[in-house]
Amino acid sequence: MVSRTTDDYQAMVTAGCEAVCEPAFWAGYDRKSADGFYDYFCQLTEHEPKRAAKFGLAHFCWLCINPKESEDVGLAKDVIDLIPQFIDKPGVLGIGEIGLNKNSRNELKVLEMHVEVAAKYDQLILVHTPHLEDKLKGTKLILDVLKSDKRGHDALS
């Protein structure tokens, strides 16, 4: 909804929509600093819920650094370190959309970091499967990361 106009909110209400669920997504360009993500997380957790409420819509969101921006592991770590201060805000559903884009090693490392923070804070995850490379291979890689996590995932057994 960050990229939508208030006319879009009105059209959704007119169509009978009662809530929106917004995953963290790629903004169309790679953000250069954790500060940009801090502002984005504020927008998702503070501004958009107020904007949606003006139209009678509940707004829910997910937080992460999108796989498309996960090649810079240092930046990703800085962004993931911001997430805990937003986890308990109303409307935050968990960590997402996490996963892979090009099935790279850096993306896998960032995926593991996201899984770690989700587990530490007992959060749900929303998974993104690759667009640019082999989707089946990427999906299997994601499942391997989740299955290898020793904290237990009954849903994956």
C-alpha positions as CSV (number, residue, x, y, z in Angstrom):
1,M,0.0,0.0,0.0
2,V,3.0,2.2,0.3
3,S,2.9,2.7,-3.4
4,R,-0.8,3.2,-3.6
5,T,-2.9,6.3,-3.6
6,T,-5.8,7.1,-1.3
7,D,-8.1,6.4,-4.3
8,D,-6.8,2.8,-4.2
9,Y,-7.9,2.6,-0.6
10,Q,-11.3,3.9,-1.5
11,A,-11.7,1.5,-4.4
12,M,-10.8,-1.4,-2.1
13,V,-13.4,-0.4,0.5
14,T,-16.0,0.0,-2.3
15,A,-15.2,-3.5,-3.4
16,G,-15.7,-4.9,0.1
17,C,-12.1,-5.2,1.3
18,E,-11.8,-5.0,5.1
19,A,-8.1,-5.3,5.6
20,V,-4.8,-5.2,3.7
21,C,-1.7,-7.2,4.4
22,E,1.6,-5.6,3.1
23,P,4.8,-7.5,2.9
24,A,8.1,-5.6,2.9
25,F,9.0,-5.3,-0.7
26,W,11.7,-4.0,-3.1
27,A,11.0,-0.3,-3.8
28,G,12.1,-0.5,-7.4
29,Y,15.7,0.5,-6.5
30,D,18.2,-0.8,-4.0
31,R,18.2,1.3,-0.9
32,K,21.7,2.3,0.2
33,S,21.5,2.5,4.0
34,A,19.7,1.0,7.0
35,D,18.4,4.5,7.6
36,G,16.2,4.2,4.5
37,F,14.8,0.9,5.8
38,Y,14.2,2.5,9.2
39,D,12.0,5.1,7.5
40,Y,10.3,2.4,5.5
41,F,9.5,0.3,8.6
42,C,8.1,3.5,10.2
43,Q,5.9,4.0,7.2
44,L,4.7,0.4,7.3
45,T,4.0,0.4,11.0
46,E,2.9,3.9,11.7
47,H,1.8,5.9,8.6
48,E,0.1,3.2,6.5
49,P,-2.1,1.9,9.4
50,K,-3.4,5.5,10.0
51,R,-3.9,6.1,6.3
52,A,-5.8,2.8,5.9
53,A,-7.9,3.5,9.0
54,K,-9.3,6.7,7.5
55,F,-11.0,4.4,5.0
56,G,-12.1,1.8,7.6
57,L,-9.4,-0.7,6.6
58,A,-7.2,-2.6,9.0
59,H,-3.5,-2.6,7.8
60,F,-1.1,-5.4,8.6
61,C,2.5,-5.7,7.5
62,W,5.6,-7.9,7.4
63,L,9.2,-6.7,8.0
64,C,12.4,-7.7,6.3
65,I,15.0,-6.7,3.7
66,N,13.6,-8.1,0.5
67,P,15.6,-10.9,-1.2
68,K,16.2,-8.6,-4.2
69,E,18.3,-6.4,-1.9
70,S,20.1,-9.2,-0.1
71,E,23.4,-9.3,-2.0
72,D,24.9,-6.8,0.4
73,V,25.2,-8.9,3.6
74,G,26.5,-6.0,5.7
75,L,23.5,-3.8,4.8
76,A,21.2,-6.7,5.4
77,K,22.6,-7.3,8.8
78,D,22.1,-3.7,9.7
79,V,18.5,-3.8,8.5
80,I,17.7,-7.0,10.2
81,D,19.1,-5.5,13.4
82,L,16.4,-2.8,13.2
83,I,13.5,-5.3,13.0
84,P,13.2,-6.1,16.8
85,Q,12.2,-2.5,17.6
86,F,9.2,-2.8,15.3
87,I,8.1,-6.4,16.0
88,D,5.7,-5.5,18.7
89,K,3.9,-2.7,16.9
90,P,0.3,-3.3,16.2
91,G,-0.4,-4.9,12.9
92,V,3.0,-6.5,12.4
93,L,2.5,-10.1,11.4
94,G,6.1,-11.3,11.3
95,I,9.2,-11.4,9.1
96,G,8.7,-11.3,5.3
97,E,8.8,-11.6,2.5
98,I,12.0,-13.5,2.9
99,G,13.6,-16.0,0.6
100,L,15.6,-15.9,-2.5
101,N,15.7,-13.9,-5.8
102,K,18.8,-15.2,-7.7
103,N,19.6,-18.2,-5.4
104,S,22.9,-16.7,-4.5
105,R,25.1,-17.5,-1.4
106,N,24.6,-14.0,0.0
107,E,20.8,-14.3,-0.4
108,L,21.0,-17.7,1.5
109,K,23.0,-16.1,4.3
110,V,20.4,-13.3,4.6
111,L,17.6,-15.8,4.6
112,E,19.3,-17.6,7.5
113,M,19.7,-14.3,9.3
114,H,15.9,-13.6,8.9
115,V,15.0,-17.1,10.1
116,E,17.2,-16.5,13.1
117,V,15.5,-13.3,14.1
118,A,12.0,-14.8,13.4
119,A,12.9,-17.7,15.7
120,K,14.4,-15.5,18.4
121,Y,11.3,-13.4,18.6
122,D,8.8,-16.2,17.9
123,Q,7.5,-14.6,14.6
124,L,5.8,-16.0,11.6
125,I,7.6,-15.8,8.3
126,L,6.3,-15.0,4.8
127,V,8.4,-16.7,2.1
128,H,9.3,-15.3,-1.4
129,T,10.4,-17.7,-4.1
130,P,12.8,-16.7,-6.8
131,H,11.9,-14.9,-10.0
132,L,15.2,-14.7,-11.8
133,E,16.7,-18.1,-11.4
134,D,15.3,-21.6,-11.2
135,K,12.1,-21.3,-9.0
136,L,12.1,-25.1,-8.2
137,K,15.8,-25.0,-7.2
138,G,15.3,-21.9,-5.1
139,T,12.2,-23.3,-3.4
140,K,14.2,-26.4,-2.5
141,L,17.0,-24.2,-1.1
142,I,14.6,-22.3,1.0
143,L,13.1,-25.5,2.4
144,D,16.6,-26.8,3.1
145,V,17.4,-23.7,5.2
146,L,14.1,-24.0,7.1
147,K,14.5,-27.8,7.7
148,S,18.1,-27.4,8.8
149,D,17.1,-25.0,11.6
150,K,17.4,-27.1,14.7
151,R,14.7,-25.3,16.6
152,G,12.1,-27.6,15.0
153,H,9.5,-26.9,12.4
154,D,6.6,-29.3,12.6
155,A,5.0,-27.8,9.5
156,L,8.0,-28.8,7.4
157,S,8.3,-32.4,8.6
